Amino acid sequence: MESQGTLAPETHEEAREAFEAVGPIAQTVVRETARAMAFDPEEYRERVTSDVVSTARDVLFASRLRVHAGRRAEFDTWCDDHEEYEVIEVGSPNVERVVWHAAPFARTAVAATYQNERDAAVEILRRQALGRIYRVELEGMEGAAVTDVVDGAETGGGAETADEAETTDEAVQRGSEAADESAAGGGRGNEPTDGSETGGQR
């Protein structure tokens, strides 16, 4: 079994703080990308919206999540050792390889199966974890909503569910394109990884 990423919050507060901490970074990424693309002020204001910053924030946050990758037997052993967790699995149950993320604070784990494309599976898994665990848990907490500020203008925006979310590359591209506007102005469903549309919840 292999692991990548570092974030697996033990408490709601830790999860909320980690989510809010990437907000300023997302703003900076959007603003500097926009500046590099040299949008004029009008184009910047039109294209750099709260949704753009929210997308960048979500991508940055999800990229930090700790993900385990292993064979089905290793995943089953992990589940047996963590019976207190609710496990949500997407993809085919007959596929040999699995990636999963466990969120201790929510006692929930999300898993995605894959045959060969591990990187794609990890990307899907992180989007699923964001939509199925963190978005649900954090939005239910008082004071958990994150307000984005783009060039001094207060804006707010929600992220899409895992079913509606873009892939990481698409999100980065969309955030990049829209980001320039902000700087120039100055101033959940099943998503299989192997082509089959199956999913399960333990």
JONOR-V694864 format. One record per run of one state. SS is the DSSP state (A for helix, B for strand, O for the rest). FROM is the first residue (numbers start at 0). TO is the last residue. If there is no record, write none. Layout:
BEGIN
ss = (SS:SS)
from = (FROM:FROM)
to = (TO:TO)
END
This chain:
BEGIN
ss = (O:B:O:B:O:A:O:A:O:A:O:B:O:B:A:O:B:O:B:A:O:B:O:A:O:B:O:B:O:A:O:B:O)
from = (0:1:4:6:7:11:37:40:47:49:63:64:65:66:71:81:85:90:96:103:106:107:114:117:139:146:150:152:156:167:184:198:201)
to = (0:3:5:6:10:36:39:46:48:62:63:64:65:70:80:84:89:95:102:105:106:113:116:138:145:149:151:155:166:183:197:200:201)
END
